[in-house]
């Protein structure tokens, strides 16, 4: 086996080199993010890589130890672990590419009720009541997938992606993979508008790539994961999504997508849901190690018999030098789950903004420790103020991160 090397690849990577090309087509592998989603070609790409026969093996890991404080009567304090362990094996043939990916996370260790996060809603911890002002834990198995692609030319290819679990063709890359916010352990409150389908127990995606365009369609299981976070679920592929992606320059990645989910909510099995999403990601390298990345996204969802609910997100990160990264996120959404299922389903306009910084200390070529903190401001309408202590509550997280790449 060749020795593993740390590699930071930018847009200059040669897509004609099989070691540098993506799994879905003849472009730089830096374009590929979670599932089959795209990010800018100029995105930073790190990982421990080695060759085993004709297979390129890559892996990376991060683990966050987090102290979480959320203010007010609906807040709480807690400590938890988050992060991921990811492995990938890719083999390029003459005109074909085969790739396997596995991603596991430690979040089930935090318990079924997840961690305190004001204004977050979605899923359940007991099969009977919704989680409100808490972020649910993600499953142990976050992705177990296989991809096959066939290239007709340097510009054209077709592909098939399967996952149990996997990520269907909807929305921008999942938040823990977006360069603009991947240093933050805080989930976005817009998660269930934009990217909550990133763990889907059963998905098949087929698509075609032409130059800097990609069109794809997925069939997948619409039901969100249940509260049992260690198992692998199964079910009918009853839902559909479609996504059109375009990378007009190495610095930009654009997408628009649609999805129809059959019975996505465990607590409301009689309701289907339609979603739309559009996003733009801009990533600009600054010298050899520094960069700036920003994501702008919109999503809307409409459940059976309910009004459409819109959500907006902007997140940005700046890495001015190797040890430091500053990151921020602002969100605004219409949410009708903050009163719980027993209350009238009133949609409230809420907002959130957070700002954080991390300082890394490199221990070796492949290992570094980061010390970080973030502070969040939550904004609720007057009708909800009594539930949150009569004012706009705040929150904070402090964490230590171990990163192996």
N, C-alpha and C positions, 0 to 999 in steps of 0.2 A: 504494500500500500504506500502511495506517495505520502510525504509528510503533509499534514494539514497546514493551511496558510490562511491568514486573515486577509480579506480582500474587501476594499471599499470601492464599489463600481459606480461610476456616474454615467451620463449619457454617452460618453466617448466610447463605451464598450462596443466592440465590433459584433453586430448581430450575425455576421456571416461565419463567425467562429462558433462551432457547436457548443463549446464550453460557455459561451456568452449568450447564446440565443435562448428565447423563452420556450415554454412548453406548448403554447398554443399556436405559435407562428415564428417566422424568421425576423424577430426584432430583439432588442436587448432584453435580457432577463430582468433587468431592473424595472421594467414596465409592469410586471406581474405582482399582484397583491393577494388578498384573501380570496379564496374560491377561484373564480375566473375573472374577477374584477381587475381593472387597470388603474395604475397610478402613473404619474409622469415618468418618462424615461430617465430624467435627471435625479430621480429619487436615490437616496443612499441605500446601499445594499450590503449588509454585513452578515457574516456567518463563517463557521469553521467548515472548510471544504477539503475533500480528499477524493482521489480516484481509486475505485476498486474494480479491477478489470476495465470494462467499458462503461461503468456506472459512475456518475458524479454524485457523491454523497454530500449533503449539507445539513448542518444543524445549528441551532442556537437556543438559548434559554434565558429567561429572566424571572426573578422572584422578588416581589415586593412585600415587605413587612410593614403594615400600615396601622397608624393610630388615627382614628376617625372621630371627630367631634361635630355634632349637628345641634344647633341651638333650639331652645323653645320646647313647649310641651309635646310636640310631635317629633322632636329630635332625640338623640341618644349619643352615647359614646361606645366605642368598640375597638378592638384590634382584630386584624384579619390578614390573610395571605392572598395575594393575587399574582398572576403571571402566566407563563406558558413555557412548555418544552416542545420544540418543533423539530421534526426530522423530515428530510426529503431525499428521494433517490430518483435520478433522471438518467435516461439513456437515449441518445440520438442515433437513429439508424440513417440510411441514405436519404429517405424522404419522410421518415416517421419519427415520432418522439413518444416515449412512454415515461410517465412520471407517477410516483406514489408519494403521498404526504400523510403524515400523522402529527396531530397536535393535541397535547394534553395540558390540563390546567389544575392548579391546587384549590380552586375556589370551593369545591364541595366541603372542604375542611372547615369552612366558616359556619356551616350549619344551613338548614333549609331556609331560614329567614334572611340570609344574606347580610348586608351591612347597612347602617343608617345612611340615607341620602335623601335629603329633603326634596320634595316635588317629584321624585321618581315613582313610577307606577308600572305594573305589569307582572303577570304570572302569579303564583300562589305558593305558600309554604306548607299548606296542610290539605289542599284539595277542596277547601270550603270557603275560604275568605281570600280576597286579593291582597297582595303586598302593596302598601301605600307608604310613601316616604321611606322606602327601603329599596335597595337594588338587589334583585335576586342573584344568587350565585350561578355562574355558568357551569355546565356539566364537565365531568372529568374528561370525557372524550369530546373534544371540540371539533376535530376533523379527522376522518379516516377516509381518504379519497384516492382515486386513480384517474389519470387523464391520458388519453391517446389522441394524437393529432397526425394529420397527413398533409404534407406540403405539396401543392401542385407547381409552385414556382416560388421565387424569392418574395413575392408579394401576396400570394394566395394560399390559404390553408383551411382545413375543416378540422373540427375537434369534437370529442365526446368526453364529458367529465361526469363521474359518478361519486357519490359520497354517502356514507352511513356512519357518522353524520357528515354533512357537507353544507355548502352554501349555494343557494340558487342564484340565478341571474337577476338580482334586484339591488338597487341602491349603490352607494359608493362602497369602497372597501370598509370592512368592519372597523370600528373605532380603534381597537387595540393594534391595528395594522397601519393606520393613517399616520404618516410622518409628522403631521402638524400637531398630534396629540398623543402619540404612543408613549411618551414619557410620563403621562398622567395615569394614576390608577383609578381615577374617578370616571365612572360611566356617564355618558350624556343622558339627560332626561328625555331627549328626542330619540333614544335608542329604539323604541317600539314604533317609530315612524320610518326610520331610515335603514337600520341594519340589524334588527333583532332576528332576522332569518339566517344569520351567519352560522347558527347551529340548528340544522334541520335534519331530522332522522329519516332520510330517504330523499335523494335528489338525483336526477339525470338531466344534464344540460348538453345540448348540441348547439354548435355555432360555426360561423365562418368568419375568417379574417381576410381583409383586403387592405394591404398597405397599413395605414394608420386607423382603419375602421374595423369594428367588430360588431356583429349582430348575433344574438343568442337567445334561445328559448329553453325554459326549464319546466319539467314536471316534478313536483315534490309533495311531500306530506305537509299539509297546512297547519296541523296542530303544533303549538309550541311545546317545548320539552316540559315534562311534568316535574314535580318536586323531588323525585328520586334521581339524584344527580350522578350516581355511579353506574347506572345501567345503560344499555343501548336499546332504544325503542324501535318499533317497526310499525308500519301501517301502509294504507293505500296511498299511492301518489295521486292525490286528488286535486291538487292546486297547480296553477300555471303562472309563469312570469316571463317577461321578455325585456331585453335591455339592448340599447344601441350605445356604443362607446366610440369616442373619437379622440385621438391624441394629435392635435394639429401641429404642435411643436414639441420638442423634448421637454419643455417646462410645463406643459398643460396636459390634463386628462379630464375629459368631459363625458358625462353619461346622462341618459334619460331612460327611465324604466317604469314598468307597470307590473302589478301582480294582483291576482285574484286568489285569496286564501279561503279554503273551505274549513269552517269551524276552527279558527286558530286558537280561541280562548277556551281553556278547560272549564271555566266557570260559566261560560255562555255558549254552550255547544250548538245552539240553534241559530247562531249568527255567523254569517260569512263576512269577509272584509275585502274591500278593494283598496289598493295603495298605488300611489304615483310618487315618483322621486326624480329629482334632477340635481346634479352636483357639478362643481368645477374644482379641480385641485391644481394649484400652482406651486411648483418647487424650483427654487433657484439656488444652485451651488454657488458658494462664495469662496473661491480658492480651493485648496485641496481638502480641507476638513470642515469648513464652515458652510452653512446653508440657511435658507429661509423657506418655510413651507406653510401654505394656507389652504384650508378647505372651506368652501361655501356650499351649503346644501339646503334643499327644500324637500319636504315630504308632506303628503296628505293621505289620510285614511278615512274610509267610510264603512261602518258596520251596518248590517241589515237593520233598516228602520231608524237609523240615526243620521245626524247631520255630518257633513265632512269636517274633519279637524285638521288644521294646518300646523306645521312645525318648521322652524327656520334655525339654522345653525351656522356659525362661523367660528373657526378655530385656527390658531396660528402659532407657530413656534419659530424661534430664532436661535441658531447655534453660532454665536459669534467667534468662538474658539473651542478647542477640543474639550476642555473640562466642563463648560457651562452650556446649559440650554434653558431658555425662558419659554414658557408656553401659556396660552390663554384660550378660553372658550366663552362664547356668548350664545344663548339659546332663547327662543321665544316660541311658545306653543299654546294651542287650545287643548285643554285636558278635561275630560268628563269623568275621571276615575278618582279624583282626590277625596270625594265624599264617601267612597265605598259603594258596593253594589246595593246596599239596603236603602241608600238615600236617593232622591231624585237625580237623574243623570243630567246635571247641569255642566255645560262646558265653560270653564274659566280660562281667561287669558293670563298666563304666568310666564315668568322669565327667570333666567339664571345667568350669572357671569362668574368666572373663576380665573385666577391668575396664579401661576406657580413657577418655581425655578428648581433646577437640579444641578448639583455639582458632583461630577464623577472623579474617582480616584482610581487610576489604572494600576492593577496589581501585577499583571503580566500581559503578554501579547493578546490573550484571549479573554481575560477576566478583569472586570472592574466593579467597584462598589460606588453607588451613588447615594448622596444624602439630599433630601428634597422636602419641600413643603408647598402647600397651596392654600389659598383662601377663597371662599366662595360667598357670593351675595345672591340671595333669593328674593324674588319680587312677587307678591301675591296681591290679588284685588281685595278691596275692602270687605267684600262678603266672606272671604276666607281668613281675614286677619285674626278674628277671635280664636280660630283653631291653632294659629301659629304664635300665640302670645301677644296679639295686638299690634305687631309690627312685622317688617320684613326680616325674617330670620337669616342668620349667617351660618357658615360651616367652615371647617378646616380639616386638612389632613397633613400629617407628617409621616414620612416613610423612608426606609432604607432599602435600596435596590441592589440585588446581585445580578449582574449581566454577564453571560458567557457567549461570546461571538467571535 
